[in-house]
């Protein structure tokens, strides 16, 4: 049975203490906006950590959403220690609208919205409500993918902030993912504000990038799911030894190549490719196909993802966010 809870703060959330599964719509009513978030709470047979899994922050990133469903259907409360909170779709409004990247309500990029402003825009209220739901967590994994116009190579960014113990615990969550690369992020500016807010609340967290072009392939769904199971084993909530696949550690400065003019984008690279300094990344043309500009790598770099959509619009920058002029996201290579 699906229930509904209207909250103002986390103190309004009272999950069952007995082993079992609760499916709840958590809503919050405000002066300007009403938000609603679907939450599945799996309470284990014995006390233990609280672990949150969430997906659908960007509504067109589907592999994580289906992996969340798989977790809900396969985790047995009798085999679980502690409490598992699963949020399959953070923004129902964006999901059912088939939106990409930005909120259809206010065009904000909610990964970059900090909690603490419930009376702001719709995205502000949504993220603050999300924070109230997850703030009691010890651990959190946020699942992402390449949007419908992004060809993305699977990898896990790992925020390397805080004490040595926090960094080790954060890294341990990522170690079970069957991806070729982990990307260490030491600079605060390279970590989304929501992730920082979670760390400030004492929540060990990572976000995971697996999947491309909004396609929920079985390979990508399984990679998300298996990484989550490994993380739950890592923190002792499930029995068994966690997977520890071979991974390479990458550090380096990230930079994004953006178009200088609106037009049509012809990429000449693919995700996961290593490009050398000066190598051609792609060209743009005008609407008639006349050459505008070529774009080259400024240094030896790894192609994390690139935009597969030919449509490039430099005029559209909601809240200063330049996603619609993006061409390629690169990581300057410094391999450990």
Protein Blocks (a to p, Z undefined) as FASTA:
>chain_A
ZZddddfblmlpccdfbgcddddddddddfkbccdddddddddfbdcddddddehklmkl
mklmmmmmmmmmmmcfklpgcjddddfblblmlmmnopghiacklopafklccehiamlc
fklmmmmmmmmmmmmpmbdcddddddfkbccddddddddehjfklmmmmmmmmmmpccfb
dcddfbfklpcfklmmmmmnopacddddedeehiacfklmmmmmmmmmmmmmmnopagcj
dddddddddeddddddddfbdcddddfbdehiacdehiafbdcddfkopafbdcddfbdc
ddfbacfbfbdcfkbcghhiaklmcfbdcdddddZZ
